[in-house]
């Protein structure tokens, strides 16, 4: 099933609506469906991982003030709340430590999975509709992020993708036709978010990045179901989203529906933190393993005299921006670690790992002086070789350079494919030890990233969720009898027998 090229470029909202409203689970390739199931496992794993974090407890307290019991599940407490409260709180928790998933080109899981779960519970939706809603949201949200690649935001701050993805997921579950789906997308983007680096990097406000937009998207679908209309193309109108937010948006990214499955490009984080630092953590942990193997003892932070991380423009740019909100007197916070390769590597050296536990204030606050000291001795420098290594090979289904050159006016995804897509963020870590020896390791594609071995990734996502029974059900999402079975699986302790 595909949409004509003319409608893809000339009427982007209509193209999304026409395609997503008619998408069925049987239209989705088996490999694509499997990666969507892993996305559910990754997102739920991220939410469960922050259950004891003080910010997570605050989010849960606010969500429960809205009243209950209601049909949707607040995770990880398993309290019944309204769908809006479930989406708002669960999305805040999934984004909290940047322990999420991403595809080309957005972090869609916060809305694609969590809107689908919450509304699916309220509606009693079965697996085929849950799968179709998730994939439709991924494809819509990913294309909006891709269109905005050269715009004013990047990564998680493409918050408006959740307005669109939330609307598309909800419309698909509600069974809305293309006209009402287009109306929902328009209503969802009536007041698009515009995240500020100051509060994203410099406050605890990052937890709100996906929450409000995802709820707004779901509510827009419910309003469209009640008859509210939007008769303009909210994206491409002369005074619409692109005109006001990014006039040079690559509208041609809204192409290839039903052929170029962005869901195939999903990457799943195994460390809490920005994707741009994952390979640096991979590399320093590899140095630790090699040190253990060659010297018969663990590498300790005290062994390290200095360090150097060689990386591309995305990693060094992230380091510079996050550095505005670090330093003497500001106090170490989790966000400082989340968006710094130097700080994440320092924590990995001090703890011997990087997990959500190290992002809890109970861990890093008593060690703040040590973290600051070690991170201050690790330089993050631009390296041209690493930068060039970020380019996805053009002969593997998608040429990003070509898409950037033609994407404003041409349907650049019409002939693309993402089965072989690679999320490449090369980094080399060099450590000089107190004894004068120098240790270097390079990692190109992060563990869990698109382009890694599929079975390796499957095992990492399964471990991240930590619930084997639930993972098996999510991996075959289309066979899930009901969205309510997710809560039932979580209510059982891992050792409990499965009820039949």
C-alpha positions as CSV (number, residue, x, y, z in Angstrom):
1,X,0.0,0.0,0.0
2,X,1.5,3.4,-1.0
3,X,0.4,7.0,-1.7
4,X,1.0,8.7,-5.0
5,X,4.1,10.9,-5.3
6,X,2.1,14.0,-6.2
7,X,0.0,14.0,-3.0
8,X,3.1,13.2,-0.9
9,X,4.9,16.4,-1.8
10,X,2.0,18.7,-2.4
11,X,-0.3,17.8,0.5
12,X,1.8,16.3,3.3
13,X,-1.0,16.2,5.9
14,X,-3.4,14.6,3.5
15,X,-0.7,12.0,2.5
16,X,-0.2,11.0,6.2
17,X,-3.9,10.9,6.8
18,X,-4.7,8.8,3.7
19,X,-2.0,6.3,4.4
20,X,-2.2,5.9,8.2
21,X,-6.0,5.7,8.3
22,X,-6.0,2.7,6.0
23,X,-2.9,1.0,7.4
24,X,-3.5,-2.6,8.6
25,X,-1.2,-4.9,10.5
26,X,-1.0,-7.2,7.6
27,X,0.5,-4.4,5.5
28,X,3.5,-4.2,7.8
29,X,6.5,-6.3,7.0
30,X,7.4,-8.9,9.6
31,X,10.8,-7.4,10.4
32,X,9.3,-4.0,10.8
33,X,6.6,-5.4,13.1
34,X,9.3,-7.1,15.2
35,X,11.2,-3.9,15.7
36,X,8.0,-2.1,16.7
37,X,7.5,-4.8,19.4
38,X,11.1,-4.2,20.6
39,X,10.2,-0.5,20.8
40,X,7.4,-1.3,23.2
41,X,9.8,-3.3,25.3
42,X,12.4,-0.5,25.2
43,X,10.0,2.2,26.2
44,X,8.4,0.2,29.0
45,X,11.9,-0.7,30.2
46,X,12.8,3.0,30.3
47,X,9.6,3.8,32.3
48,X,10.1,1.0,34.8
49,X,13.8,1.9,35.3
50,X,13.0,5.3,36.8
51,X,10.4,4.1,39.3
52,X,12.4,5.1,42.4
53,X,13.8,8.4,41.0
54,X,12.6,11.4,43.0
55,X,11.4,13.2,39.8
56,X,9.4,10.1,38.8
57,X,7.8,10.0,42.2
58,X,6.8,13.7,41.7
59,X,5.3,12.9,38.3
60,X,3.3,10.0,39.7
61,X,2.0,12.2,42.6
62,X,0.7,14.8,40.1
63,X,-0.9,12.2,37.9
64,X,-2.8,10.7,40.7
65,X,-4.2,14.1,41.7
66,X,-6.3,13.9,38.6
67,X,-8.5,11.2,40.2
68,X,-9.1,7.5,39.6
69,X,-9.6,4.7,39.2
70,X,-9.8,4.9,35.5
71,X,-9.1,2.6,32.5
72,X,-5.4,3.4,31.7
73,X,-2.3,2.3,33.6
74,X,0.1,4.6,35.4
75,X,3.6,2.9,35.2
76,X,5.2,1.5,37.2
77,X,2.7,1.8,40.0
78,X,0.0,0.1,38.0
79,X,-2.7,2.5,39.3
80,X,-5.7,3.2,37.1
81,X,-5.9,6.7,35.8
82,X,-7.4,8.6,32.9
83,X,-5.8,8.1,29.5
84,X,-4.6,11.7,29.5
85,X,-2.9,11.3,32.9
86,X,-1.3,8.0,31.9
87,X,0.1,9.4,28.7
88,X,1.4,12.6,30.5
89,X,3.1,10.7,33.3
90,X,4.4,7.7,31.4
91,X,5.9,9.9,28.7
92,X,7.5,12.1,31.3
93,X,9.1,9.0,32.8
94,X,10.2,7.5,29.5
95,X,12.0,10.7,28.5
96,X,13.3,11.4,32.0
97,X,16.8,9.9,31.7
98,X,17.0,9.8,27.9
99,X,16.9,6.0,28.2
100,X,14.6,5.7,25.2
101,X,14.6,4.7,21.5
102,X,15.0,6.7,18.3
103,X,14.7,6.3,14.6
104,X,15.3,8.4,11.5
105,X,14.6,11.1,12.5
106,X,12.8,11.4,15.9
107,X,12.4,9.9,19.4
108,X,8.9,8.7,18.6
109,X,8.4,6.0,21.3
110,X,7.1,8.4,24.0
111,X,4.0,9.0,21.9
112,X,3.9,6.1,19.4
113,X,3.9,3.5,22.2
114,X,2.5,5.3,25.2
115,X,-0.5,6.9,23.5
116,X,-1.3,3.6,21.9
117,X,-1.0,1.8,25.2
118,X,-3.2,4.2,27.3
119,X,-5.9,4.8,24.7
120,X,-5.7,1.1,23.7
121,X,-6.5,0.1,27.3
122,X,-9.5,2.4,27.4
123,X,-10.8,1.1,24.1
124,X,-9.8,-2.6,24.6
125,X,-7.8,-2.5,21.4
126,X,-6.3,-5.8,20.2
127,X,-2.8,-6.5,18.9
128,X,-3.3,-5.8,15.2
129,X,-4.6,-2.3,15.9
130,X,-1.9,-1.6,18.5
131,X,0.8,-2.6,15.9
132,X,-0.8,-0.5,13.2
133,X,-1.2,2.5,15.4
134,X,2.4,2.3,16.7
135,X,3.9,2.0,13.2
136,X,1.7,4.7,11.7
137,X,2.8,7.1,14.5
138,X,6.5,6.2,14.0
139,X,6.2,6.8,10.2
140,X,4.4,10.2,10.7
141,X,6.5,11.5,13.5
142,X,9.8,10.3,12.0
143,X,9.0,12.1,8.8
144,X,8.2,15.4,10.6
145,X,11.5,15.1,12.4
146,X,13.3,14.5,9.1
147,X,11.7,17.5,7.5
148,X,13.0,19.6,10.4
149,X,16.6,18.2,10.4
150,X,18.1,21.6,9.5
151,X,15.6,23.6,11.6
152,X,15.9,25.3,15.0
153,X,15.7,22.1,17.1
154,X,17.4,18.7,17.3
155,X,16.7,15.3,18.9
156,X,14.4,15.3,21.9
157,X,13.6,19.0,21.3
158,X,11.6,18.1,18.2
159,X,8.8,17.9,20.7
160,X,6.1,18.6,18.0
161,X,6.6,15.2,16.5
162,X,4.6,13.9,19.5
163,X,1.7,16.2,18.6
164,X,1.6,14.5,15.2
165,X,2.5,11.0,16.3
166,X,0.0,11.1,19.2
167,X,-2.8,12.2,16.9
168,X,-2.0,9.6,14.3
169,X,-1.8,6.7,16.8
170,X,-5.1,7.8,18.5
171,X,-6.8,8.2,15.1
172,X,-5.8,4.8,14.0
173,X,-7.1,3.2,17.2
174,X,-10.4,5.1,17.0
175,X,-10.8,4.0,13.3
176,X,-11.1,7.6,12.0
177,X,-11.1,8.1,8.2
178,X,-8.6,10.2,6.3
179,X,-10.6,13.4,6.6
180,X,-10.9,13.2,10.3
181,X,-7.3,12.1,10.7
182,X,-6.1,15.2,8.8
183,X,-8.3,17.3,11.0
184,X,-6.8,15.7,14.1
185,X,-3.2,16.5,12.9
186,X,-4.2,20.1,12.2
187,X,-5.8,20.5,15.6
188,X,-2.8,18.8,17.3
189,X,-0.4,21.3,15.8
190,X,-2.6,24.4,16.4
191,X,-0.3,25.4,19.2
192,X,3.0,23.6,18.5
193,X,5.6,23.5,21.2
194,X,8.9,25.3,20.8
195,X,11.4,23.9,23.4
196,X,14.0,26.2,24.9
197,X,17.6,25.0,25.4
198,X,17.7,27.1,28.6
199,X,15.1,24.9,30.4
200,X,15.8,21.7,28.5
201,X,19.4,21.7,29.6
202,X,19.3,24.0,32.6
203,X,16.3,22.8,34.6
204,X,14.2,19.7,35.5
205,X,11.8,20.7,32.7
206,X,13.1,18.2,30.2
207,X,10.7,15.7,31.7
208,X,7.8,17.6,30.1
209,X,9.2,17.5,26.5
210,X,7.0,14.8,25.2
211,X,4.2,14.7,27.8
212,X,2.1,17.7,26.8
213,X,2.5,17.3,23.0
214,X,1.6,13.6,23.2
215,X,-1.6,14.4,25.2
216,X,-2.5,17.2,22.9
217,X,-2.2,14.8,19.9
218,X,-4.4,12.2,21.5
219,X,-7.0,14.9,22.5
220,X,-7.0,16.3,19.0
221,X,-8.0,12.9,17.7
222,X,-10.8,12.7,20.2
223,X,-12.0,16.1,19.2
224,X,-11.9,15.2,15.5
225,X,-13.9,12.1,16.4
226,X,-16.5,14.5,17.9
227,X,-16.6,16.5,14.7
228,X,-14.1,19.4,15.1
229,X,-12.5,20.2,11.7
230,X,-9.3,21.6,10.2
231,X,-9.7,22.4,6.5
232,X,-6.2,23.7,5.9
233,X,-2.9,21.8,5.6
234,X,-1.4,22.6,8.9
235,X,2.1,21.8,7.7
236,X,2.3,23.4,4.3
237,X,-0.2,26.3,4.5
238,X,1.4,29.7,3.7
239,X,0.9,30.5,7.4
240,X,1.2,27.0,8.7
241,X,3.7,25.1,10.8
242,X,6.6,25.1,8.3
243,X,6.1,28.7,7.4
244,X,6.3,29.8,11.0
245,X,8.8,27.4,12.4
246,X,11.2,26.3,9.6
247,X,10.4,27.8,6.1
248,X,13.1,25.6,4.5
249,X,11.6,22.4,5.8
250,X,12.3,19.3,3.7
251,X,8.7,18.6,2.7
252,X,9.9,15.8,0.4
253,X,10.5,13.7,3.5
254,X,6.8,13.1,3.5
255,X,7.1,10.4,0.8
256,X,7.7,6.7,0.6
257,X,4.7,5.7,2.7
258,X,4.2,2.0,2.7
259,X,7.7,1.5,1.2
260,X,10.3,3.4,3.2
261,X,9.6,2.1,6.7
262,X,11.3,4.4,9.2
263,X,10.4,1.9,11.9
264,X,13.2,-0.3,10.4
265,X,15.7,2.3,11.5
266,X,14.8,2.0,15.2
267,X,17.7,2.1,17.7
268,X,17.3,1.2,21.3
269,X,19.4,2.8,24.1
270,X,21.1,0.6,26.6
271,X,22.6,3.6,28.5
272,X,20.7,6.5,29.9
273,X,21.8,9.5,27.8
274,X,21.8,11.2,24.5
275,X,22.5,8.9,21.5
276,X,25.5,11.1,20.6
277,X,27.5,9.8,23.6
278,X,26.6,6.1,23.4
279,X,29.6,5.1,21.4
280,X,32.0,6.9,23.7
281,X,30.5,4.9,26.6
282,X,30.8,1.7,24.5
283,X,34.4,2.5,23.9
284,X,35.4,3.3,27.5
285,X,33.7,0.1,28.8
286,X,35.6,-1.8,26.1
287,X,38.8,-0.4,27.4
288,X,37.8,-1.5,30.9
289,X,37.2,-5.1,29.6
290,X,40.5,-5.1,27.8
291,X,42.4,-3.8,30.9
292,X,40.8,-6.6,33.0
293,X,41.8,-9.2,30.4
294,X,45.4,-8.0,29.9
295,X,46.2,-7.0,33.5
296,X,44.0,-9.2,35.5
297,X,42.4,-6.3,37.4
298,X,39.6,-3.8,36.9
299,X,40.3,-0.4,35.6
300,X,39.6,2.2,38.2
301,X,38.9,5.9,37.9
302,X,42.0,6.4,40.1
303,X,44.1,4.8,37.3
304,X,43.2,7.5,34.8
305,X,45.4,10.6,34.5
306,X,43.5,12.1,31.6
307,X,41.2,11.3,28.7
308,X,40.3,12.4,25.3
309,X,37.1,11.7,23.3
310,X,37.4,12.2,19.5
311,X,33.9,12.6,17.9
312,X,31.9,14.3,15.2
313,X,30.0,17.6,15.2
314,X,26.8,16.2,16.8
315,X,28.7,15.0,19.9
316,X,30.9,18.0,20.2
317,X,28.0,20.4,19.6
318,X,26.0,18.6,22.3
319,X,29.0,18.9,24.7
320,X,29.3,22.6,24.1
321,X,25.6,23.4,24.5
322,X,25.2,21.3,27.7
323,X,28.3,23.0,29.0
324,X,26.5,26.3,29.3
325,X,24.6,24.8,32.2
326,X,27.4,23.1,34.1
327,X,30.1,24.5,36.2
328,X,31.1,25.8,39.7
329,X,28.1,26.7,41.8
330,X,25.5,25.2,39.6
331,X,25.4,21.8,41.2
332,X,25.6,18.5,39.4
333,X,22.3,17.2,38.0
334,X,21.3,14.2,36.0
335,X,20.8,16.3,32.9
336,X,24.5,17.3,33.0
337,X,25.5,13.7,32.7
338,X,22.8,12.9,30.1
339,X,24.1,15.4,27.6
340,X,27.8,15.2,28.1
341,X,30.1,12.6,26.7
342,X,32.9,13.6,29.2
343,X,30.6,13.3,32.2
344,X,29.0,10.0,31.0
345,X,32.5,8.5,30.5
346,X,33.6,9.8,33.9
347,X,30.5,8.1,35.6
348,X,31.2,4.9,33.6
349,X,34.8,4.9,34.9
350,X,33.8,5.6,38.5
351,X,31.0,3.0,38.5
352,X,32.3,0.5,36.0
353,X,29.0,0.9,34.1
354,X,26.4,3.5,33.1
355,X,22.8,2.5,34.1
356,X,19.8,4.4,35.4
357,X,21.0,3.7,39.0
358,X,24.0,6.1,38.4
359,X,21.5,8.8,37.3
360,X,19.7,8.8,40.6
361,X,20.7,11.7,42.9
362,X,21.4,9.2,45.6
363,X,24.3,8.0,43.5
364,X,25.8,11.1,41.9
365,X,25.3,13.7,44.6
366,X,27.7,12.2,47.1
367,X,30.2,11.7,44.3
368,X,29.7,15.0,42.5
369,X,33.2,16.3,43.3
370,X,34.8,13.1,41.9
371,X,32.6,13.2,38.8
372,X,33.4,16.9,38.2
373,X,37.1,16.3,38.7
374,X,37.4,13.3,36.3
375,X,35.1,14.8,33.7
376,X,37.3,18.0,33.8
377,X,40.3,15.9,32.8
378,X,38.5,14.4,29.7
379,X,38.6,16.5,26.6
380,X,35.9,16.2,23.9
381,X,37.4,17.2,20.6
382,X,36.1,17.4,17.0
383,X,37.7,14.8,14.7
384,X,37.1,14.9,11.0
385,X,37.5,11.1,10.6
386,X,34.8,10.5,13.2
387,X,32.6,13.2,11.6
388,X,32.9,11.6,8.2
389,X,32.1,8.3,9.7
390,X,28.6,9.4,10.7
391,X,27.4,9.2,7.1
392,X,25.2,6.2,6.5
393,X,26.5,4.3,3.4
394,X,24.5,5.6,0.4
395,X,24.3,2.2,-1.2
396,X,22.2,0.8,1.7
397,X,18.8,2.1,0.9
398,X,19.1,5.8,1.8
399,X,21.4,8.6,0.8
400,X,21.1,11.4,3.4
401,X,23.3,13.8,1.5
402,X,21.1,13.5,-1.5
403,X,18.0,13.8,0.6
404,X,19.3,17.0,2.2
405,X,20.1,18.4,-1.3
406,X,16.7,17.6,-2.8
407,X,14.3,17.3,0.1
408,X,12.6,20.7,-0.1
409,X,10.8,19.9,-3.3
410,X,11.3,16.3,-4.3
411,X,9.9,13.0,-2.8
412,X,13.3,11.8,-1.5
413,X,11.9,8.7,0.4
414,X,10.0,7.3,-2.6
415,X,12.8,4.9,-3.5
416,X,14.4,4.7,-0.1
417,X,14.6,1.7,2.3
418,X,15.8,1.5,5.9
419,X,16.2,-2.3,6.5
420,X,20.0,-1.8,6.3
421,X,20.1,1.7,7.9
422,X,23.0,2.4,10.3
423,X,22.8,4.9,13.1
424,X,26.5,5.9,13.2
425,X,28.0,8.2,15.8
426,X,31.7,7.2,15.8
427,X,33.8,8.1,18.7
428,X,37.4,7.2,19.9
429,X,38.2,7.2,23.6
430,X,41.8,7.6,24.6
431,X,42.8,7.2,28.2
432,X,46.3,8.0,29.6
433,X,46.8,6.1,32.8
434,X,48.9,7.1,35.8
435,X,51.6,4.6,34.7
436,X,51.9,6.5,31.4
437,X,50.3,3.8,29.2
438,X,47.8,5.0,26.6
439,X,44.6,2.9,25.8
440,X,42.4,3.6,22.8
441,X,39.2,2.1,21.6
442,X,36.8,3.2,18.8
443,X,33.1,2.4,18.5
444,X,31.1,3.4,15.4
445,X,27.5,2.1,15.8
446,X,26.2,2.1,19.4
447,X,25.1,-1.1,21.0
448,X,21.4,-1.4,20.4
449,X,21.7,0.8,17.3
450,X,20.3,0.3,13.8
451,X,23.0,-1.5,11.9
452,X,24.1,-3.8,14.7
453,X,23.4,-7.5,14.7
454,X,19.6,-8.1,15.2
455,X,19.9,-10.9,17.7
456,X,22.4,-8.9,19.7
457,X,20.0,-6.0,19.8
458,X,17.1,-8.3,20.7
459,X,19.0,-9.6,23.7
460,X,19.9,-6.1,24.9
461,X,16.3,-4.9,24.7
462,X,15.0,-8.0,26.4
463,X,17.5,-7.4,29.3
464,X,16.5,-3.7,29.4
465,X,12.8,-4.7,30.0
466,X,13.7,-7.4,32.4
467,X,10.4,-9.3,32.0
468,X,10.8,-12.2,29.7
469,X,7.1,-13.1,29.5
470,X,6.1,-9.6,28.6
471,X,9.0,-9.3,26.1
472,X,7.8,-12.4,24.3
473,X,4.3,-11.0,24.0
474,X,5.4,-7.5,22.8
475,X,7.8,-9.0,20.3
476,X,4.8,-10.5,18.6
477,X,2.6,-7.4,19.2
478,X,0.0,-8.2,16.6
479,X,-0.9,-11.4,18.5
480,X,-1.6,-9.6,21.8
481,X,-5.2,-10.2,22.6
482,X,-5.7,-6.8,24.3
483,X,-3.7,-3.8,25.4
484,X,-4.9,-4.7,28.9
485,X,-2.7,-7.7,28.8
486,X,0.4,-5.5,29.3
487,X,-0.9,-4.5,32.7
488,X,-1.7,-8.0,33.6
489,X,1.8,-9.2,32.7
490,X,3.3,-6.4,34.8
491,X,1.1,-7.3,37.8
492,X,2.6,-10.7,37.8
493,X,6.0,-11.0,39.4
494,X,8.6,-12.5,37.1
495,X,8.4,-15.8,39.0
496,X,4.5,-16.0,39.0
497,X,3.0,-18.6,36.7
498,X,1.1,-17.5,33.6
499,X,-2.6,-17.7,34.0
500,X,-4.4,-19.6,31.2
